[in-house]
Amino acid sequence: MDKLRLHGFNNLTKSLSFNIYDICYARTQAQKKAYIAYLDDMFNADRLTQILTEVSDMIGAHILNVARQDYEPEGASVTILIAEETAYEGPVPDAVVGHLDKSHITVHTYPEFHPDDGISTFRADIDVSTCGLISPLKALDHLIRSFESDVVTLDYRVRGFTRDVDGGKHFIDHKIASIQDYIAPDIRDRYQMVDVNVLSERIFHTKMRLTEFDLDEYLFAENAADLAPEEAEVLTDRIAGEITDIFYGRNFN
């Protein structure tokens, strides 16, 4: 798509939303608490602020304000207000500044565990919303790699319209057929992906799940080699079932 010559500010809003899930098996109550404590330390407000600051740098945004909070007993939230540098020289109208100040990046974490069968799940919800020329799609790979998750769901939508110098409306300013187009090949090779896209409405949805399964990667404070074969098989089925439930958004048990 040729670069658009716009009348004023590009006020298309581009929103990228993540749900990411990390699954773990923690056998005892002590292991469950230790796993939650590990996650709470690994993804505390300071660490999340670092990740979102890196995202801001990658998409070319400027941070205006940071609000962050660690919660008791666990969990954290970070909200970053961002702005885009004006794309043209000269005075910037107040209305344009208002639009720019509505861009933001947020993350909220939700550690939890099953009350009976030892399955623990860490979920993080991330939203990157921009207006102007900057695009949240530039940060896709970095966000996926930062959390190394078992299941990822992605939603991307372009809202509003902007006008060219002749007054014509443009409802999108870049080519996209799927979110997958913006994910690095090495990441795509590691995940099974399913799309649900509505191109006419500029709505794109992609679900991802890891294709390789190594039981050791899901055990907290235990090794698969120390388990009886029958127990290893049961745990493999249980953990894989949890991943399948989350990936398809329904219970299969």
N, C-alpha and C positions, 0 to 999 in steps of 0.2 A: 504494500500500500504506500503510495507516494505521501510525502510529508504534507500535512494539511496546512494551508495558510488560513489562520483563524482570525475571526473578529473578536478581539479581546482575549479573555482568559479561558483556557480549556477546563470546563467545569464537569467533565465526566467523572463519576465516582467509581473507582475500581476496588472491590472488596474481596479479600481472600480469607476464608475461614478454614481452620484446621481443627479436627479432633484427632488426637493421637493417643494410643493405648499401649501400655507396657504390661505384660502379664508375668506373674511369678508364682511359684508354689512355696509357701512357707508352712511347714508342718505344725509347729507348736505355737502357742500363744506368744511365747517369748520371741520366736522367729518372726511372727507377724509384726510385732511391735518394733523389732529391730529393722525389718524391711521398710516399714513406714518411716522410721527415723532416718534410715539411709536416704530414702527419696526426699524427705523433707530437708535434709542437708544438701543433697546433690542438686536439687532444684528449688533452692530458697530464693527469696526476693532478690538478693544480690546477684545470684547466678542468672536468674531470668532477666534481670535488667541488663546484664552483659550481653545475653543473646539478642535481646530486642534492640539494643544499641547497635550491635553489629548488623542487624537487619536494616536499621535506619541508614547506616553508612552504605550498605550495598544498594539500596534503592535510590540513593541520592537525596534523602530527606534530611531536614534539619530539626533537631530536638528542641522543643519549646519548653516542655515541662515533663517531669517524671513523678508519678505517684506509685508507691509500692508498699506492700504489707505482707508480713508473715502472720499466719493465723495459728491459734491454739484450738485443738491439739495438733493439727497439721494443715498443710496447704499454704499457698501463697498467691498473690495477685500483683500484677504490674500493669500500669497504664502509662503510655508515652504519647504526648501530644506532639505531632510533627507538622512541619511546613515545607513547602517546595519553594525554592528560589524562583522569583518571577522570571518568566521566559522572555520578557522584552524589557527594553530600557525605558526610563522615564518614570513619572509618578505612578504609584500604585493606588488605585481607588480603595476606599475603606471596604467596599463590598467584596473586593478580591481578597483582602486580608482576612475577612470573615470566613470566606470559603476555605482558604488555606488552613486556618486554624482548626477546622473540623476534621482534618486527617489525624488518624490515631493508630496505635498498635497496642493491643492488650493481650495478656495471658493470664489464665486462671488454672490452678492445678487442683486435682481431686484424687488423693490417695484413698483407697478403700480395700476391704477384704471380705470374702465370703465368710459368714459366721460359722460354717461347719466343715467345709471340705478343703481348706487350706489355700484356695485360690485368692491371690491378691492382684488388684488391678490399679495401675496408675494412669490417670487420664489428664491430659492438658488440653485446654481450649485456647486457641490462638486466633486473633482477628487482626488483619492488616488492612486498613481502609485508607485509600489515598485519593486525592483529586489533583488534576493537573497532568503534567507529563510523566511524573514518576509512576512506576508500576510495581505492585507487590509481587508479581510473578518472578522478578529478579531474585527474590529471596527464597524461592521454593526449595532448592537443593540444600541450602544452608540450614533451614529449619528442619527438614527431614533428617539430615545428618546430626543435628544438635541433639535430637532426642532418640534416634535409633530405635524406632518403635516397631511393635509387632503388627499393629493395624493403624492405618491412617485414612481418614476421610477428608476430602478436600472439596470446598465449594468456592467457586469464583463467579462473580457477577459484575457486569458493567451497567451502571445506572445513569439516567439522564441523557442529555445531548449537549453538544457544543455546536457553534455556528462557524461556517467558513466566511471569508471576506465577502462573498456574494449573498450571505444570509441563509444558505442552505444548512439543514440540520444534519449532524453526524452523530450516530448513536454508538459508535465504537471507533477507535483510532488506531487499532492494531489487528493483525491477523491472528486468529485462534480457532482451531477446530476442536481441541481437547486440552485439558490441563497437562496431559501427558507430553504434549509438544514442548513443554518448558521444563521437563524433568530430565536430568542427566542420564545417559544410557546405562551407566553402571548401577544407578539406583533402580531404573526400570527393570534391569536384568534380575534383580533380587526380589522383586515383588510381583505377585499376581495383581492385575488391575482390571477394574470394571468401570465403564463410563455410563452416565446418564446425562445427556446434554440436550438443551433446548436452544439451538443456535439462533432462532428467530427472536428469542427473548434475551439473548446474551447471558444465558445461565449454563454453567458447566459444573459437573459433579464427577469426582473420581474417587473410587474406593481402592485401597491397597492393602495387601497382606503379604508377609514374608513367605517365600516359597520353600525355604529350607527350614527343617526342624531339628534342633539339637537339644535333647532333654537337659543337658548340663546348663544351657543358657537360661533355663527357667527355674532351676532349683536354687533356693537361698540357703546358704550354709550347709549344703549337702552335695554329694557327688553321685552321678548316675551309676558309676561303677560299684558303689557300695550298696546299691539296692538289689533286692531279689528280682530276677527277670519278670516275675508276675507283677510285682509292684511297679516296676519301671513301665510295663505295658499299660497298667491302669492309669498311672500318672500321665503318660503320653496321651492317652485317649481323653483324659479329663482336661488337660491344658489345651490340647488341640480343639476340643469341643468348645471351650471358652472363647478361643480365638474365632472359631467359626460363627458362634452366636453373635459376637460383636461385629464381625465383618458383614454379616447379612442382616443385622439389626433385629434378630428374633431368637427365641429359644427353640433349640432342636431336641431338647431332652424330653 
